[in-house]
Amino acid sequence: MSLSLPTLLLVDLYILALVGVLMFFAWYGGRREPTLGYMAGMLLLGALSTFLIALRSFGLEMLAIVAGNVVVMLSCALLWTSMRVFAGRAPYWPGVAAGAVLWLLLCLWPAFLQSMVARIQVHSALTVVYCLLAAAELWRSRRRLEVPLRPTLALLLFHAGFYTLRIFVDRGAVPGEPSGTYTTLFTLLVFETMLVAVGLAFTTLTMVKDRAELKFRSAALSDPLTGIGNRRAFMDSGERLLRLCAERGEPVALLVCDLDNFKRLNDAYGHPVGDRALQEFSRITASRMRRQDVFGRIGGEEFACLLTGAGTEAACQVAERIRREFAEVPFVGEGLLSVSIGVATSEEGGYELARLLSLADQALYLAKAKGRNRIELSASRPGHEGRGHR
Ligand SMILES: Nc1nc2c(ncn2[C@@H]2O[C@H](COP(=O)(O)OP(=O)(O)OP(=O)(O)O)[C@@H](O)[C@H]2O)c(=O)[nH]1
């Protein structure tokens, strides 16, 4: 099977323009994610460069060599910029222009213009540099980005490798010799570049979509005021943790914490002060949690903590530290800040979250009834009276 170069150039032009336009609409019609905007620019400039390079067959050699390659360099630079903005950095415009400017300057030098090998080597080297820069942008931010980057990185490195090979292999069309080898190489090059560009468009779109989903998911699970998990997050993670602990036979304790007289605090000092109290409580309690524990805001001024490996005594110690530390926070309206905590453990409630919550709620109710700013244990065990701690 043989591929005719003019046909391939036509297909290349059509595909890059089509994917570029689709990418443009993905950017324009969506949330104007800049990564997609630069990627659309990369594809549309790619299509334009194919058009300019194809003009060579119509005798417009200089236009193809000078303008065609300037556009290629700008297209590569936009690929790098697309990855750069995805990684959260601003575009670096001198870097974007550098490849195109260098090409233009070299074209002022007749020896360069006349040497096909030199042109191939410079063109390939600049392509490799932009691809490696794009890959480096993703690689340096790989931990922060939290979405799969491997397909994009693989395509960038494959393309960089392909063009590195070209530097050593492609000698261009040798005058006086049949141009068969050069044409085959060039055809392969156009084909590879087209596939990589389309592949990158697809993987970039996927990365952007994955990140948006991640953002929505974490927004749906976190409480914007305190930054900790909300009720849904607590219930989801709590159920998971309880299943794990049940399998291991590990004890678990649940603390349900409710700030005291919170309505009075709000009424006396205003909601912003109430909000600060909630933030302060979250900060103190979060600092008492271990990595495997689950902590969340399950209601307006109600919080819950699931403590792994904790029996009654350990749970009461943690609860008492939280209660004391919160009561000692220097705050407006001295004497107003306090918390009541109800404690239930897997010993009496088993590993069912709803049951543990109900037992801890009963204990909390007892704590409120006994004057607030105290800790009460669930009284569900036979012969066990709710015990107050203060
Ligand atoms: N500032 C602020 N207030 C909130 C928020 N969510 C709920 N509240 C308030 O918390 C108060 C809860 O009041 P109550 O349920 O009567 O509880 P309380 O005043 O703490 O009384 P006890 O629990 O019995 O000590 C209400 O006034 C709510 O408006 C919030 O995000 N910010």
The ligand as an ORCA input file, in Angstrom:
! r2SCAN-3c Opt
* xyz 0 1
  N     -22.967     31.989     61.876
  C     -23.527     30.847     61.490
  N     -24.601     30.374     62.158
  C     -25.151     29.211     61.781
  C     -24.643     28.483     60.700
  N     -25.394     27.357     60.562
  C     -26.340     27.397     61.519
  N     -26.195     28.515     62.291
  C     -26.981     28.948     63.407
  O     -26.827     28.087     64.519
  C     -27.914     28.320     65.386
  C     -28.322     27.021     66.028
  O     -29.205     27.308     67.041
  P     -29.864     26.234     67.970
  O     -30.176     24.989     67.171
  O     -30.974     26.866     68.720
  O     -28.712     25.791     68.916
  P     -27.965     26.595     70.072
  O     -28.312     28.034     70.097
  O     -26.490     26.286     69.893
  O     -28.486     25.914     71.339
  P     -27.945     24.597     72.006
  O     -27.467     23.674     70.918
  O     -29.117     24.025     72.727
  O     -26.845     24.979     72.931
  C     -29.028     28.957     64.575
  O     -29.211     30.296     65.008
  C     -28.479     28.945     63.167
  O     -28.851     30.110     62.440
  C     -23.524     29.015     59.989
  O     -23.008     28.455     59.024
  N     -23.011     30.187     60.431
*
